[in-house]
Structure formats: C-alpha cells, structure tokens
Amino acid sequence: MGNLSLALIFCLTDRGIIAIEEILDGRKSTLGKSLRRINNLPTIHDYYSDLVNAKKDSLRKTIRRLQERGLVAKNAQGCVLTSLGAEFSRSITEQAQNFNDKDWDGKWRIVFFDIPESKRRDRRWINFELKNIGYRQLQKSVLAGKRPIGQDFYTELSAKGLRDNIRIMTVGEIDYDFSDYD
C-alpha cells in the first residue's frame, strides 16, 4: 500500500470517526457545525506529507508491532489485513453500531483508575477498551460514558490483576452532559 493510499485511509477514517461520534453521542449540533469540525481535520495532503517525511524506522516499527499482534501480514503487494485484523475491525464497527441513545438507561458510568507506570501497557488497554465503546476522557485517568461495561472487561481486569486499581461509578444525575465535553 502506497503513501497516498494510506493518507486517504487516515483522512477518511478521521472524518468517519467524527461523524460516527456525533451520531452515537446524539449531539445536537447543526450540520454546519459538524462540517466545520470535519473540515478542520488534517487533509489528505497533510497525511501524505507526514508519511513521506516520516522516518522509515518508525513506519517499520509500527508495521512490525501490527504483525506481532497478528493484525497485518506482508505479502508481495505490501501489507494486508489478516483475518484477525479484519475480525478486530469488524468488532469495533459492530460495537459502534449496536448502541444508540434510545438504548441508554439514563445513567452515566464514570471510570477512575490509577495504574502504575510499570503497567503502562495495561493503562493503554483500559483507555482503548473504554474509548472503543464510546467513553470520553475527562482527565488522564478518568473516563465517562453512557454504556454499561461488559462482563468480559471485568474478567480481563481480574486476569491482569487490576481490580484494585480501578473504580467505576454509576451516576444518575449530572450537572452537564459529558458528550459535549471536548
């Protein structure tokens, strides 16, 4: 895959994420405001310039990490998404589609965590998992969202030995809507 193709994918992904966020979060913004927000994102040219100017070692490391996780593989044409990578991508899309505001029970979940520096990877995992289900970061170790957290998240927390490092509050009333928090 060439730099131009990657730049196009990055550009479209950013814009798609903003559009999906606004739909899922039930934002009451006007179309004009949404378009201005999307138009302020980096352009294809910006991404292309970054890719062309990026250190080759940095790109190689990123691709190697994705390969180690089994998400991409190299072949004669370049890098391709593996079946695990496709499944991962599909699961993220399904999670985003399976929840909308009409399913919301009216309660916010606020997650606080304090993960030691020695478990930095676990801290990133928590952030990724919560953001993946629509939670928004309020502070470095505080996220809030509308979705209940699935049992598999709690099981993984226990397996990683992190249950004592995280607290989750369910809040019924709040003074402002976190979905407007940027």
BASE-887400 format. One record per residue (C-alpha): x, y, z. Coordinates in steps of 0.2 Angstrom, whole numbers, plus 5000, padded with zeros to 4 digits. Layout:
BEGIN
XYZ ...
% end
This chain:
BEGIN
500050005000 500750174995 500950335005 499450414995 498350264999 498750275017 498550455018 496750435010 496350305023 496950405038 495950555031 494350465028 494550375045 494650535055 493150615046 492150455048 492550445067 491950625070 490350585060 490050425070 490450505086 489150645083 487850515078 488150395093 488350535106 486750615100 487550785098 486350915095 487551015083 487051085067 487651015051 488651175048 489551155065 489850965061 490551005044 491651145051 492351025064 492750895050 493451025039 494751075052 495450905052 497150865043 496950855024 497550705013 499050815008 499450845027 499450655030 500450625014 501750745019 501950665036 502050495028 503350545016 504350635029 504150505042 505750405047 505750245039 506250155055 504650225063 503550155050 504449985050 504249985069 502350015068 502149885054 503149755065 502049795080 500449765070 501249605063 501749545080 499949565086 499349475070 498349615063 499349635047 500449525036 501749565022 501549495005 502149534988 500949684986 501449755003 500549755020 498749675020 497549655034 497449475041 495849385046 496249435064 496449615059 494849605049 493949525064 494649665075 494049795063 492349715062 492049705080 492449895083 491249935069 489849825077 490149895094 489850065087 488350015078 487549915092 487250065104 486250215101 485550345113 483750265114 484650115122 485350225136 484750195153 484950375158 486450335169 488250395166 489750275170 491250365177 492850265177 494350315188 495950225188 497750235194 498850115185 500750105190 502050165177 502649985177 500949935169 500950065156 500349945143 498849895154 498450085156 498350105137 497249945136 495950015148 495950185138 495750095122 494349975128 493350115136 493550235121 493150095109 491350085117 491150275117 491850335133 492650505133 494250555143 493850695156 495650685163 497150575161 496350435172 494550475171 493350425158 491450445156 490150355145 488350305143 488650115141 488649985154 490349905154 490349715149 490749575160 492249525149 493049695153 492949645172 493649475169 495149545159 495449675173 495549525186 496649425174 497849575173 497749605192 497049775190 495449765200 496149865215 496750005203 495050045195 493450115202 491850135192 490350245197 488650245190 487850415191 486050455188 486150645188 487450765182 487650955180 488150945162 488150825148 489850745145 489550715127 489850905125 491550885134 493050905122 
% end
